[in-house]
Amino acid sequence: MDLKSIENIVSLCKRRGFIFQSSEIYGGIGSTWDYGPLGTEMKKRIKDDWWQSIVTKRSNVVGMDSSILMHPKVWEASGHVSNFHDPMVDCKKCKSRYRSDHINLEKPCKKCGNTDWTEPRQFNLMFQTTIGPINEEGNITYLRPETAQGIFVNFNNVQTTARQKIPFGIAQIGKAFRNEITTGNFLFRTREFEQMEMEYFIHPDESSRWLDFWNQERLDWFLRLGIKKNKLRLRAHGKDELAHYSSACYDVEYEFPFGWSELEGIADRGTYDLDQHNEFTKKKLSYFDPKTNRRFTPAVVETSAGVDRTFLTCLVDAYTEEEVRGENRTLLKLSPKIAPTTCAVFPLVNKNGLPELAEKIVEETRKQFSSFFDQGGSIGRRYRRQDEAGTPFGVTVDHETIENGTVTLRERDSMKQIRISQDKICEAINEKIIS
């Protein structure tokens, strides 16, 4: 059975150490989350896989890591100061705040039933802060609402030092911040989040071609993470949905328990960003083509995915409940490439030297992948615990291991077990991961 409610994931994440409420011992703070031991490992694996697919395997995409704090003029030039708004209304009775484009103002407030609303007004989503000890207007800047502008303002620096020729991309992974009016659905909409973005610089005449190319590339990446094909779709934005910088945009969407929602945006940003920074700085953010002996401003196709939304999608998609021999089993059918632990090793009993032998196997397997030693409770309970944590393989050390050097290798999804030599564990697991 697939996941019916996001609350099941929230509970599992707390129980197994994927995600904790931020500042929980102080009562928590809304829509902010801390990644626990398993969550940290899985998040890193997702980011590593994205980096491998976007940067490492491509000769014409390079990486960078820009600062969260930037000159405030950056956000004026980019249009975020004047255009990065959402329409907001308040319930006059309970003071609850909503995005007016997300609710029906003819219906009563969900919290108190009142039907008296304030007039819609625009609310800028950027977090404002100050640089230096004095809170004055001249010291105001913003926490970046996207990582992309750090790439655009460094276009000349990167292009010349990396000696890249168009078409080429600049990618980065980093934190971004948006003071959302309404948050919710666990990790889906938060005020602090992490982005995986790539700006692909091209000749303006080739925008349509490269938009199609990256649409397919990005959809395929989610499929390679093991996400179900029937739960993914590519949806074109309507004209009324386009951001101020975009002339065309597609979303990779996933069907969550709360409906179809965006995982990643692939946008034709045209020459908007470089043109704006050209105008504000009077610097030439342009490209000289030695073939035509002409200089031009490159257009951009952007791919922008949320790390946290991808993480949530992988959990939701992998969550499974089933009945096994009259008992309920909850498991995460995570792809081995992103599962936080690849292999758990269990001594069948906690005596006769089996725990010590199991610990040696853990040390050996850790040379190739993440392994975990688990000796608490019955073997069945330990299997269930690791199934729920998404661990794809289990190795049981028993008396036969002492006698003939063999162990039991168990697969999470099928629960099938085979007997193999203990010195073949890594080889067998790697073969299964590849297949």
TORKOL-4160 file (C-alpha; in steps of 0.2 Angstrom, whole numbers, padded with zeros to 4 digits, m for minus):
435
<pt num="1" X="0000" Y="0000" Z="0000"/>
<pt num="2" X="0007" Y="0017" Z="m0005"/>
<pt num="3" X="0007" Y="0032" Z="0007"/>
<pt num="4" X="m0010" Y="0040" Z="0010"/>
<pt num="5" X="m0005" Y="0054" Z="0022"/>
<pt num="6" X="0011" Y="0064" Z="0024"/>
<pt num="7" X="0010" Y="0062" Z="0043"/>
<pt num="8" X="0015" Y="0044" Z="0041"/>
<pt num="9" X="0032" Y="0051" Z="0034"/>
<pt num="10" X="0034" Y="0064" Z="0048"/>
<pt num="11" X="0032" Y="0051" Z="0061"/>
<pt num="12" X="0044" Y="0038" Z="0052"/>
<pt num="13" X="0057" Y="0052" Z="0050"/>
<pt num="14" X="0057" Y="0056" Z="0069"/>
<pt num="15" X="0057" Y="0038" Z="0074"/>
<pt num="16" X="0071" Y="0033" Z="0063"/>
<pt num="17" X="0082" Y="0048" Z="0064"/>
<pt num="18" X="0079" Y="0056" Z="0047"/>
<pt num="19" X="0072" Y="0073" Z="0052"/>
<pt num="20" X="0068" Y="0082" Z="0068"/>
<pt num="21" X="0059" Y="0098" Z="0072"/>
<pt num="22" X="0071" Y="0112" Z="0073"/>
<pt num="23" X="0073" Y="0119" Z="0091"/>
<pt num="24" X="0061" Y="0105" Z="0097"/>
<pt num="25" X="0066" Y="0106" Z="0116"/>
<pt num="26" X="0061" Y="0125" Z="0115"/>
<pt num="27" X="0044" Y="0120" Z="0107"/>
<pt num="28" X="0050" Y="0121" Z="0089"/>
<pt num="29" X="0050" Y="0135" Z="0076"/>
<pt num="30" X="0038" Y="0134" Z="0062"/>
<pt num="31" X="0043" Y="0126" Z="0045"/>
<pt num="32" X="0061" Y="0123" Z="0050"/>
<pt num="33" X="0068" Y="0106" Z="0051"/>
<pt num="34" X="0085" Y="0097" Z="0056"/>
<pt num="35" X="0092" Y="0082" Z="0047"/>
<pt num="36" X="0097" Y="0068" Z="0059"/>
<pt num="37" X="0110" Y="0054" Z="0056"/>
<pt num="38" X="0100" Y="0045" Z="0042"/>
<pt num="39" X="0093" Y="0061" Z="0034"/>
<pt num="40" X="0110" Y="0068" Z="0033"/>
<pt num="41" X="0117" Y="0053" Z="0024"/>
<pt num="42" X="0103" Y="0052" Z="0012"/>
<pt num="43" X="0103" Y="0071" Z="0008"/>
<pt num="44" X="0122" Y="0070" Z="0005"/>
<pt num="45" X="0119" Y="0055" Z="m0007"/>
<pt num="46" X="0106" Y="0065" Z="m0017"/>
<pt num="47" X="0117" Y="0080" Z="m0019"/>
<pt num="48" X="0132" Y="0069" Z="m0024"/>
<pt num="49" X="0121" Y="0060" Z="m0037"/>
<pt num="50" X="0115" Y="0077" Z="m0044"/>
<pt num="51" X="0133" Y="0084" Z="m0044"/>
<pt num="52" X="0139" Y="0068" Z="m0053"/>
<pt num="53" X="0125" Y="0069" Z="m0066"/>
<pt num="54" X="0126" Y="0088" Z="m0069"/>
<pt num="55" X="0145" Y="0092" Z="m0067"/>
<pt num="56" X="0157" Y="0078" Z="m0065"/>
<pt num="57" X="0151" Y="0068" Z="m0081"/>
<pt num="58" X="0150" Y="0084" Z="m0092"/>
<pt num="59" X="0166" Y="0093" Z="m0099"/>
<pt num="60" X="0156" Y="0109" Z="m0102"/>
<pt num="61" X="0148" Y="0111" Z="m0085"/>
<pt num="62" X="0158" Y="0118" Z="m0070"/>
<pt num="63" X="0154" Y="0121" Z="m0052"/>
<pt num="64" X="0155" Y="0136" Z="m0040"/>
<pt num="65" X="0149" Y="0140" Z="m0022"/>
<pt num="66" X="0143" Y="0158" Z="m0021"/>
<pt num="67" X="0140" Y="0168" Z="m0005"/>
<pt num="68" X="0123" Y="0169" Z="0004"/>
<pt num="69" X="0125" Y="0188" Z="0007"/>
<pt num="70" X="0127" Y="0198" Z="m0009"/>
<pt num="71" X="0127" Y="0217" Z="m0013"/>
<pt num="72" X="0109" Y="0223" Z="m0011"/>
<pt num="73" X="0110" Y="0231" Z="m0029"/>
<pt num="74" X="0111" Y="0213" Z="m0035"/>
<pt num="75" X="0093" Y="0210" Z="m0030"/>
<pt num="76" X="0087" Y="0227" Z="m0037"/>
<pt num="77" X="0095" Y="0222" Z="m0054"/>
<pt num="78" X="0088" Y="0204" Z="m0054"/>
<pt num="79" X="0070" Y="0211" Z="m0051"/>
<pt num="80" X="0068" Y="0203" Z="m0034"/>
<pt num="81" X="0065" Y="0219" Z="m0024"/>
<pt num="82" X="0051" Y="0225" Z="m0036"/>
<pt num="83" X="0044" Y="0209" Z="m0042"/>
<pt num="84" X="0047" Y="0195" Z="m0029"/>
<pt num="85" X="0030" Y="0196" Z="m0021"/>
<pt num="86" X="0015" Y="0185" Z="m0016"/>
<pt num="87" X="m0002" Y="0192" Z="m0013"/>
<pt num="88" X="m0007" Y="0191" Z="0005"/>
<pt num="89" X="m0023" Y="0193" Z="0015"/>
<pt num="90" X="m0027" Y="0192" Z="0034"/>
<pt num="91" X="m0042" Y="0185" Z="0043"/>
<pt num="92" X="m0049" Y="0200" Z="0052"/>
<pt num="93" X="m0055" Y="0189" Z="0067"/>
<pt num="94" X="m0041" Y="0177" Z="0071"/>
<pt num="95" X="m0027" Y="0186" Z="0061"/>
<pt num="96" X="m0022" Y="0171" Z="0051"/>
<pt num="97" X="m0012" Y="0175" Z="0036"/>
<pt num="98" X="m0014" Y="0167" Z="0019"/>
<pt num="99" X="m0009" Y="0169" Z="0001"/>
<pt num="100" X="m0024" Y="0176" Z="m0008"/>
<pt num="101" X="m0021" Y="0166" Z="m0023"/>
<pt num="102" X="m0021" Y="0149" Z="m0014"/>
<pt num="103" X="m0038" Y="0151" Z="m0005"/>
<pt num="104" X="m0056" Y="0156" Z="m0010"/>
<pt num="105" X="m0060" Y="0172" Z="m0002"/>
<pt num="106" X="m0078" Y="0169" Z="m0003"/>
<pt num="107" X="m0076" Y="0154" Z="0009"/>
<pt num="108" X="m0074" Y="0156" Z="0028"/>
<pt num="109" X="m0057" Y="0155" Z="0036"/>
<pt num="110" X="m0051" Y="0138" Z="0039"/>
<pt num="111" X="m0046" Y="0141" Z="0057"/>
<pt num="112" X="m0061" Y="0152" Z="0064"/>
<pt num="113" X="m0075" Y="0152" Z="0051"/>
<pt num="114" X="m0074" Y="0171" Z="0049"/>
<pt num="115" X="m0078" Y="0177" Z="0031"/>
<pt num="116" X="m0071" Y="0195" Z="0034"/>
<pt num="117" X="m0054" Y="0197" Z="0025"/>
<pt num="118" X="m0042" Y="0211" Z="0023"/>
<pt num="119" X="m0039" Y="0218" Z="0006"/>
<pt num="120" X="m0025" Y="0208" Z="m0004"/>
<pt num="121" X="m0008" Y="0216" Z="m0003"/>
<pt num="122" X="0009" Y="0212" Z="m0010"/>
<pt num="123" X="0022" Y="0204" Z="0002"/>
<pt num="124" X="0040" Y="0203" Z="m0003"/>
<pt num="125" X="0047" Y="0186" Z="0001"/>
<pt num="126" X="0065" Y="0191" Z="0004"/>
<pt num="127" X="0072" Y="0190" Z="0022"/>
<pt num="128" X="0080" Y="0207" Z="0026"/>
<pt num="129" X="0095" Y="0208" Z="0037"/>
<pt num="130" X="0109" Y="0221" Z="0040"/>
<pt num="131" X="0128" Y="0221" Z="0038"/>
<pt num="132" X="0138" Y="0228" Z="0052"/>
<pt num="133" X="0133" Y="0233" Z="0070"/>
<pt num="134" X="0121" Y="0247" Z="0066"/>
<pt num="135" X="0103" Y="0244" Z="0059"/>
<pt num="136" X="0102" Y="0258" Z="0046"/>
<pt num="137" X="0095" Y="0259" Z="0029"/>
<pt num="138" X="0112" Y="0260" Z="0021"/>
<pt num="139" X="0117" Y="0243" Z="0029"/>
<pt num="140" X="0102" Y="0233" Z="0023"/>
<pt num="141" X="0104" Y="0217" Z="0012"/>
<pt num="142" X="0095" Y="0201" Z="0010"/>
<pt num="143" X="0097" Y="0183" Z="0013"/>
<pt num="144" X="0097" Y="0176" Z="m0005"/>
<pt num="145" X="0080" Y="0169" Z="m0011"/>
<pt num="146" X="0089" Y="0159" Z="m0025"/>
<pt num="147" X="0107" Y="0154" Z="m0029"/>
<pt num="148" X="0106" Y="0159" Z="m0047"/>
<pt num="149" X="0112" Y="0177" Z="m0045"/>
<pt num="150" X="0128" Y="0171" Z="m0038"/>
<pt num="151" X="0131" Y="0162" Z="m0054"/>
<pt num="152" X="0126" Y="0177" Z="m0065"/>
<pt num="153" X="0137" Y="0190" Z="m0057"/>
<pt num="154" X="0152" Y="0178" Z="m0058"/>
<pt num="155" X="0149" Y="0174" Z="m0077"/>
<pt num="156" X="0165" Y="0183" Z="m0083"/>
<pt num="157" X="0175" Y="0176" Z="m0069"/>
<pt num="158" X="0170" Y="0158" Z="m0072"/>
<pt num="159" X="0170" Y="0159" Z="m0091"/>
<pt num="160" X="0187" Y="0166" Z="m0092"/>
<pt num="161" X="0196" Y="0155" Z="m0079"/>
<pt num="162" X="0187" Y="0139" Z="m0084"/>
<pt num="163" X="0190" Y="0143" Z="m0102"/>
<pt num="164" X="0173" Y="0137" Z="m0107"/>
<pt num="165" X="0165" Y="0140" Z="m0124"/>
<pt num="166" X="0147" Y="0142" Z="m0127"/>
<pt num="167" X="0136" Y="0131" Z="m0124"/>
<pt num="168" X="0142" Y="0128" Z="m0106"/>
<pt num="169" X="0135" Y="0128" Z="m0088"/>
<pt num="170" X="0139" Y="0134" Z="m0071"/>
<pt num="171" X="0131" Y="0124" Z="m0057"/>
<pt num="172" X="0130" Y="0125" Z="m0038"/>
<pt num="173" X="0121" Y="0118" Z="m0022"/>
<pt num="174" X="0117" Y="0130" Z="m0008"/>
<pt num="175" X="0105" Y="0137" Z="0004"/>
<pt num="176" X="0091" Y="0149" Z="0000"/>
<pt num="177" X="0078" Y="0158" Z="0010"/>
<pt num="178" X="0061" Y="0164" Z="0007"/>
<pt num="179" X="0049" Y="0172" Z="0019"/>
<pt num="180" X="0034" Y="0162" Z="0014"/>
<pt num="181" X="0017" Y="0168" Z="0019"/>
<pt num="182" X="0011" Y="0150" Z="0021"/>
<pt num="183" X="0021" Y="0135" Z="0024"/>
<pt num="184" X="0017" Y="0116" Z="0026"/>
<pt num="185" X="0017" Y="0099" Z="0020"/>
<pt num="186" X="0032" Y="0095" Z="0030"/>
<pt num="187" X="0048" Y="0098" Z="0019"/>
<pt num="188" X="0039" Y="0104" Z="0004"/>
<pt num="189" X="0037" Y="0122" Z="0008"/>
<pt num="190" X="0049" Y="0129" Z="0020"/>
<pt num="191" X="0058" Y="0146" Z="0023"/>
<pt num="192" X="0075" Y="0139" Z="0023"/>
<pt num="193" X="0079" Y="0126" Z="0010"/>
<pt num="194" X="0093" Y="0120" Z="m0001"/>
<pt num="195" X="0094" Y="0122" Z="m0020"/>
<pt num="196" X="0103" Y="0112" Z="m0034"/>
<pt num="197" X="0104" Y="0124" Z="m0048"/>
<pt num="198" X="0113" Y="0125" Z="m0065"/>
<pt num="199" X="0113" Y="0140" Z="m0077"/>
<pt num="200" X="0117" Y="0134" Z="m0095"/>
<pt num="201" X="0123" Y="0148" Z="m0106"/>
<pt num="202" X="0119" Y="0147" Z="m0124"/>
<pt num="203" X="0117" Y="0157" Z="m0140"/>
<pt num="204" X="0100" Y="0166" Z="m0140"/>
<pt num="205" X="0094" Y="0157" Z="m0156"/>
<pt num="206" X="0096" Y="0140" Z="m0147"/>
<pt num="207" X="0085" Y="0142" Z="m0132"/>
<pt num="208" X="0071" Y="0131" Z="m0138"/>
<pt num="209" X="0082" Y="0117" Z="m0142"/>
<pt num="210" X="0091" Y="0117" Z="m0125"/>
<pt num="211" X="0075" Y="0119" Z="m0115"/>
<pt num="212" X="0069" Y="0103" Z="m0123"/>
<pt num="213" X="0086" Y="0094" Z="m0120"/>
<pt num="214" X="0086" Y="0099" Z="m0101"/>
<pt num="215" X="0068" Y="0095" Z="m0099"/>
<pt num="216" X="0071" Y="0077" Z="m0103"/>
<pt num="217" X="0088" Y="0076" Z="m0094"/>
<pt num="218" X="0080" Y="0082" Z="m0078"/>
<pt num="219" X="0065" Y="0071" Z="m0079"/>
<pt num="220" X="0077" Y="0056" Z="m0082"/>
<pt num="221" X="0087" Y="0060" Z="m0067"/>
<pt num="222" X="0072" Y="0058" Z="m0055"/>
<pt num="223" X="0068" Y="0041" Z="m0064"/>
<pt num="224" X="0086" Y="0035" Z="m0060"/>
<pt num="225" X="0083" Y="0039" Z="m0042"/>
<pt num="226" X="0070" Y="0026" Z="m0042"/>
<pt num="227" X="0055" Y="0037" Z="m0042"/>
<pt num="228" X="0040" Y="0029" Z="m0050"/>
<pt num="229" X="0037" Y="0034" Z="m0068"/>
<pt num="230" X="0018" Y="0035" Z="m0066"/>
<pt num="231" X="0020" Y="0048" Z="m0052"/>
<pt num="232" X="0030" Y="0060" Z="m0062"/>
<pt num="233" X="0025" Y="0072" Z="m0076"/>
<pt num="234" X="0032" Y="0087" Z="m0085"/>
<pt num="235" X="0020" Y="0102" Z="m0085"/>
<pt num="236" X="0022" Y="0118" Z="m0095"/>
<pt num="237" X="0018" Y="0134" Z="m0086"/>
<pt num="238" X="0004" Y="0145" Z="m0092"/>
<pt num="239" X="0008" Y="0163" Z="m0097"/>
<pt num="240" X="0000" Y="0169" Z="m0080"/>
<pt num="241" X="0012" Y="0158" Z="m0071"/>
<pt num="242" X="0029" Y="0164" Z="m0078"/>
<pt num="243" X="0041" Y="0172" Z="m0067"/>
<pt num="244" X="0046" Y="0190" Z="m0072"/>
<pt num="245" X="0063" Y="0184" Z="m0079"/>
<pt num="246" X="0056" Y="0169" Z="m0089"/>
<pt num="247" X="0048" Y="0167" Z="m0106"/>
<pt num="248" X="0045" Y="0148" Z="m0105"/>
<pt num="249" X="0046" Y="0136" Z="m0090"/>
<pt num="250" X="0042" Y="0118" Z="m0087"/>
<pt num="251" X="0040" Y="0110" Z="m0070"/>
<pt num="252" X="0044" Y="0092" Z="m0066"/>
<pt num="253" X="0030" Y="0087" Z="m0054"/>
<pt num="254" X="0026" Y="0073" Z="m0043"/>
<pt num="255" X="0010" Y="0066" Z="m0036"/>
<pt num="256" X="0011" Y="0068" Z="m0018"/>
<pt num="257" X="m0003" Y="0063" Z="m0006"/>
<pt num="258" X="m0008" Y="0082" Z="m0006"/>
<pt num="259" X="m0008" Y="0083" Z="m0025"/>
<pt num="260" X="0003" Y="0086" Z="m0040"/>
<pt num="261" X="0017" Y="0098" Z="m0035"/>
<pt num="262" X="0033" Y="0105" Z="m0042"/>
<pt num="263" X="0050" Y="0096" Z="m0039"/>
<pt num="264" X="0061" Y="0106" Z="m0051"/>
<pt num="265" X="0059" Y="0120" Z="m0063"/>
<pt num="266" X="0067" Y="0121" Z="m0080"/>
<pt num="267" X="0066" Y="0139" Z="m0087"/>
<pt num="268" X="0071" Y="0149" Z="m0102"/>
<pt num="269" X="0078" Y="0165" Z="m0093"/>
<pt num="270" X="0083" Y="0172" Z="m0110"/>
<pt num="271" X="0096" Y="0186" Z="m0108"/>
<pt num="272" X="0086" Y="0194" Z="m0094"/>
<pt num="273" X="0099" Y="0192" Z="m0080"/>
<pt num="274" X="0115" Y="0196" Z="m0089"/>
<pt num="275" X="0106" Y="0211" Z="m0097"/>
<pt num="276" X="0101" Y="0218" Z="m0080"/>
<pt num="277" X="0118" Y="0216" Z="m0072"/>
<pt num="278" X="0125" Y="0224" Z="m0088"/>
<pt num="279" X="0114" Y="0239" Z="m0085"/>
<pt num="280" X="0116" Y="0241" Z="m0067"/>
<pt num="281" X="0135" Y="0238" Z="m0066"/>
<pt num="282" X="0140" Y="0245" Z="m0084"/>
<pt num="283" X="0151" Y="0229" Z="m0085"/>
<pt num="284" X="0151" Y="0218" Z="m0101"/>
<pt num="285" X="0144" Y="0202" Z="m0095"/>
<pt num="286" X="0145" Y="0195" Z="m0113"/>
<pt num="287" X="0153" Y="0181" Z="m0123"/>
<pt num="288" X="0165" Y="0184" Z="m0138"/>
<pt num="289" X="0163" Y="0170" Z="m0151"/>
<pt num="290" X="0180" Y="0168" Z="m0161"/>
<pt num="291" X="0171" Y="0159" Z="m0175"/>
<pt num="292" X="0160" Y="0174" Z="m0180"/>
<pt num="293" X="0171" Y="0187" Z="m0172"/>
<pt num="294" X="0156" Y="0194" Z="m0163"/>
<pt num="295" X="0151" Y="0198" Z="m0145"/>
<pt num="296" X="0134" Y="0194" Z="m0139"/>
<pt num="297" X="0125" Y="0192" Z="m0122"/>
<pt num="298" X="0121" Y="0173" Z="m0119"/>
<pt num="299" X="0104" Y="0167" Z="m0116"/>
<pt num="300" X="0101" Y="0155" Z="m0101"/>
<pt num="301" X="0092" Y="0139" Z="m0098"/>
<pt num="302" X="0090" Y="0136" Z="m0080"/>
<pt num="303" X="0087" Y="0119" Z="m0070"/>
<pt num="304" X="0082" Y="0122" Z="m0052"/>
<pt num="305" X="0078" Y="0108" Z="m0040"/>
<pt num="306" X="0075" Y="0108" Z="m0022"/>
<pt num="307" X="0086" Y="0096" Z="m0012"/>
<pt num="308" X="0073" Y="0095" Z="0002"/>
<pt num="309" X="0059" Y="0092" Z="m0010"/>
<pt num="310" X="0069" Y="0079" Z="m0019"/>
<pt num="311" X="0072" Y="0071" Z="m0002"/>
<pt num="312" X="0054" Y="0071" Z="0003"/>
<pt num="313" X="0049" Y="0064" Z="m0014"/>
<pt num="314" X="0061" Y="0050" Z="m0012"/>
<pt num="315" X="0054" Y="0046" Z="0005"/>
<pt num="316" X="0036" Y="0047" Z="0000"/>
<pt num="317" X="0038" Y="0037" Z="m0016"/>
<pt num="318" X="0048" Y="0023" Z="m0007"/>
<pt num="319" X="0035" Y="0022" Z="0008"/>
<pt num="320" X="0027" Y="0005" Z="0008"/>
<pt num="321" X="0015" Y="m0004" Z="0020"/>
<pt num="322" X="0012" Y="m0023" Z="0017"/>
<pt num="323" X="0006" Y="m0038" Z="0026"/>
<pt num="324" X="0019" Y="m0052" Z="0029"/>
<pt num="325" X="0013" Y="m0068" Z="0036"/>
<pt num="326" X="m0001" Y="m0060" Z="0046"/>
<pt num="327" X="0010" Y="m0045" Z="0052"/>
<pt num="328" X="0011" Y="m0027" Z="0045"/>
<pt num="329" X="0028" Y="m0022" Z="0038"/>
<pt num="330" X="0033" Y="m0004" Z="0034"/>
<pt num="331" X="0048" Y="m0001" Z="0023"/>
<pt num="332" X="0056" Y="0012" Z="0012"/>
<pt num="333" X="0060" Y="0005" Z="m0005"/>
<pt num="334" X="0074" Y="0017" Z="m0007"/>
<pt num="335" X="0086" Y="0015" Z="m0022"/>
<pt num="336" X="0103" Y="0008" Z="m0015"/>
<pt num="337" X="0112" Y="0023" Z="m0022"/>
<pt num="338" X="0103" Y="0035" Z="m0010"/>
<pt num="339" X="0098" Y="0024" Z="0005"/>
<pt num="340" X="0107" Y="0031" Z="0020"/>
<pt num="341" X="0114" Y="0014" Z="0025"/>
<pt num="342" X="0118" Y="0001" Z="0012"/>
<pt num="343" X="0120" Y="m0014" Z="0023"/>
<pt num="344" X="0116" Y="m0019" Z="0041"/>
<pt num="345" X="0125" Y="m0033" Z="0049"/>
<pt num="346" X="0117" Y="m0044" Z="0063"/>
<pt num="347" X="0124" Y="m0057" Z="0074"/>
<pt num="348" X="0110" Y="m0070" Z="0076"/>
<pt num="349" X="0114" Y="m0071" Z="0095"/>
<pt num="350" X="0124" Y="m0061" Z="0106"/>
<pt num="351" X="0136" Y="m0074" Z="0112"/>
<pt num="352" X="0149" Y="m0087" Z="0105"/>
<pt num="353" X="0159" Y="m0074" Z="0097"/>
<pt num="354" X="0146" Y="m0069" Z="0084"/>
<pt num="355" X="0145" Y="m0051" Z="0089"/>
<pt num="356" X="0164" Y="m0049" Z="0087"/>
<pt num="357" X="0164" Y="m0058" Z="0070"/>
<pt num="358" X="0149" Y="m0047" Z="0064"/>
<pt num="359" X="0159" Y="m0031" Z="0069"/>
<pt num="360" X="0174" Y="m0037" Z="0059"/>
<pt num="361" X="0162" Y="m0039" Z="0044"/>
<pt num="362" X="0155" Y="m0021" Z="0047"/>
<pt num="363" X="0173" Y="m0014" Z="0047"/>
<pt num="364" X="0177" Y="m0023" Z="0030"/>
<pt num="365" X="0161" Y="m0018" Z="0021"/>
<pt num="366" X="0163" Y="0000" Z="0027"/>
<pt num="367" X="0178" Y="0001" Z="0015"/>
<pt num="368" X="0166" Y="0001" Z="0001"/>
<pt num="369" X="0149" Y="0007" Z="0007"/>
<pt num="370" X="0139" Y="0012" Z="0023"/>
<pt num="371" X="0137" Y="m0002" Z="0035"/>
<pt num="372" X="0128" Y="m0003" Z="0052"/>
<pt num="373" X="0130" Y="m0015" Z="0066"/>
<pt num="374" X="0114" Y="m0020" Z="0074"/>
<pt num="375" X="0113" Y="m0033" Z="0089"/>
<pt num="376" X="0097" Y="m0026" Z="0099"/>
<pt num="377" X="0082" Y="m0037" Z="0100"/>
<pt num="378" X="0076" Y="m0052" Z="0090"/>
<pt num="379" X="0082" Y="m0055" Z="0072"/>
<pt num="380" X="0065" Y="m0052" Z="0066"/>
<pt num="381" X="0063" Y="m0035" Z="0075"/>
<pt num="382" X="0080" Y="m0030" Z="0068"/>
<pt num="383" X="0075" Y="m0034" Z="0050"/>
<pt num="384" X="0059" Y="m0023" Z="0052"/>
<pt num="385" X="0069" Y="m0009" Z="0060"/>
<pt num="386" X="0081" Y="m0009" Z="0045"/>
<pt num="387" X="0067" Y="m0011" Z="0032"/>
<pt num="388" X="0059" Y="0005" Z="0039"/>
<pt num="389" X="0075" Y="0014" Z="0038"/>
<pt num="390" X="0077" Y="0009" Z="0020"/>
<pt num="391" X="0092" Y="m0002" Z="0022"/>
<pt num="392" X="0092" Y="m0012" Z="0006"/>
<pt num="393" X="0103" Y="m0027" Z="0012"/>
<pt num="394" X="0105" Y="m0037" Z="0028"/>
<pt num="395" X="0119" Y="m0049" Z="0033"/>
<pt num="396" X="0116" Y="m0061" Z="0047"/>
<pt num="397" X="0131" Y="m0070" Z="0055"/>
<pt num="398" X="0127" Y="m0086" Z="0063"/>
<pt num="399" X="0135" Y="m0103" Z="0069"/>
<pt num="400" X="0138" Y="m0108" Z="0051"/>
<pt num="401" X="0149" Y="m0093" Z="0049"/>
<pt num="402" X="0160" Y="m0099" Z="0062"/>
<pt num="403" X="0160" Y="m0117" Z="0054"/>
<pt num="404" X="0162" Y="m0113" Z="0035"/>
<pt num="405" X="0163" Y="m0094" Z="0033"/>
<pt num="406" X="0146" Y="m0091" Z="0025"/>
<pt num="407" X="0133" Y="m0078" Z="0030"/>
<pt num="408" X="0115" Y="m0075" Z="0025"/>
<pt num="409" X="0112" Y="m0060" Z="0013"/>
<pt num="410" X="0094" Y="m0054" Z="0014"/>
<pt num="411" X="0086" Y="m0042" Z="0002"/>
<pt num="412" X="0074" Y="m0029" Z="0009"/>
<pt num="413" X="0061" Y="m0028" Z="m0004"/>
<pt num="414" X="0059" Y="m0047" Z="m0008"/>
<pt num="415" X="0065" Y="m0053" Z="0009"/>
<pt num="416" X="0074" Y="m0067" Z="m0001"/>
<pt num="417" X="0089" Y="m0074" Z="0008"/>
<pt num="418" X="0104" Y="m0083" Z="0000"/>
<pt num="419" X="0120" Y="m0091" Z="0008"/>
<pt num="420" X="0136" Y="m0083" Z="0002"/>
<pt num="421" X="0154" Y="m0083" Z="0008"/>
<pt num="422" X="0158" Y="m0069" Z="0020"/>
<pt num="423" X="0172" Y="m0063" Z="0009"/>
<pt num="424" X="0160" Y="m0061" Z="m0006"/>
<pt num="425" X="0148" Y="m0049" Z="0003"/>
<pt num="426" X="0154" Y="m0033" Z="m0005"/>
<pt num="427" X="0155" Y="m0041" Z="m0022"/>
<pt num="428" X="0137" Y="m0048" Z="m0021"/>
<pt num="429" X="0130" Y="m0032" Z="m0015"/>
<pt num="430" X="0138" Y="m0022" Z="m0028"/>
<pt num="431" X="0132" Y="m0034" Z="m0041"/>
<pt num="432" X="0114" Y="m0032" Z="m0035"/>
<pt num="433" X="0116" Y="m0013" Z="m0035"/>
<pt num="434" X="0122" Y="m0012" Z="m0053"/>
<pt num="435" X="0108" Y="m0024" Z="m0059"/>
